[in-house]
């Protein structure tokens, strides 16, 4: 048995704070939506692929903000003052998923 340390990564967009959390379902949603493996999507974030940023942000919102639909994300991102900070938050949240602390019992 193992325990997992899951954290939300808050990101402020305009006047609102969103809590990003990635899980297995979010990653498969990204792959299904974009039609390519997650690693390719992750690399495209560093190359500032706007479609990838939009889909990855939406997938990260689904756990804590299920009311936000993909078609809403463009409007939310329009309010983002610092796109590089957004990408850092996305990356931090993804890294959190892949580096979960586990303890074997």
C-alpha positions in Angstrom: 0.0 0.0 0.0 1.3 3.5 -0.7 0.2 7.1 0.1 0.3 9.9 -2.4 0.9 13.6 -1.8 -1.3 15.4 -4.2 -1.3 19.2 -4.5 -3.1 21.8 -6.4 -1.1 24.4 -8.1 -2.9 27.8 -8.0 -2.7 30.1 -10.9 -4.2 33.6 -11.0 -5.9 34.7 -14.2 -7.3 38.2 -14.0 -9.2 38.5 -10.7 -9.7 34.7 -10.3 -7.5 32.0 -8.9 -7.8 28.6 -10.5 -6.4 25.4 -8.9 -4.7 23.2 -11.4 -4.4 19.5 -10.7 -3.4 16.8 -13.2 -4.3 13.2 -12.9 -4.3 10.2 -15.2 -7.7 11.2 -16.7 -6.4 14.7 -17.4 -3.4 13.3 -19.3 -5.5 11.0 -21.4 -7.9 13.8 -22.1 -5.0 15.9 -23.4 -3.9 13.0 -25.7 -7.4 12.3 -26.9 -8.1 16.0 -27.6 -4.9 16.8 -29.4 -4.4 13.4 -31.0 -0.7 13.0 -30.0 1.3 11.5 -27.2 1.6 13.5 -24.0 5.4 13.9 -24.3 4.9 15.6 -27.7 2.3 17.9 -26.1 4.6 18.7 -23.2 7.4 19.7 -25.6 5.0 21.9 -27.5 4.3 23.8 -24.3 7.9 24.9 -24.3 7.6 26.0 -27.9 4.5 28.1 -27.0 1.9 26.1 -28.9 -1.3 28.1 -28.2 -3.5 25.1 -28.9 -1.5 23.0 -26.5 -1.6 25.7 -23.8 -5.4 25.9 -24.1 -6.0 22.1 -23.9 -3.5 21.5 -21.1 -4.9 24.3 -19.1 -8.4 23.0 -19.6 -7.4 19.4 -18.6 -5.7 20.8 -15.5 -8.9 22.6 -14.5 -11.2 19.6 -14.9 -10.6 18.1 -11.4 -11.3 21.3 -9.4 -13.3 23.4 -11.9 -15.5 20.9 -13.9 -17.8 23.7 -14.9 -15.2 25.1 -17.2 -15.6 23.8 -20.8 -12.9 23.8 -23.5 -14.7 26.5 -25.4 -14.5 28.7 -22.2 -10.7 28.5 -21.9 -9.8 31.0 -24.7 -11.8 33.7 -22.9 -10.1 32.8 -19.6 -6.7 32.9 -21.1 -7.4 36.3 -22.7 -7.5 37.6 -19.2 -4.0 36.2 -18.5 -1.5 39.0 -18.1 1.6 36.8 -18.0 1.5 33.9 -20.4 5.1 32.8 -19.4 3.8 32.6 -15.7 0.8 30.5 -16.9 3.1 28.1 -18.7 5.3 27.8 -15.5 2.2 27.0 -13.5 1.1 24.3 -16.0 4.6 22.8 -16.0 4.8 22.9 -12.1 1.4 21.2 -11.9 2.4 18.5 -14.4 5.7 17.9 -12.6 3.8 17.5 -9.4 1.8 14.7 -11.0 4.9 12.9 -12.2 6.8 13.3 -9.0 4.2 12.2 -6.4 5.8 11.2 -3.1 5.0 7.7 -2.3 5.7 5.6 0.8 5.7 1.8 0.5 4.0 0.1 3.5 
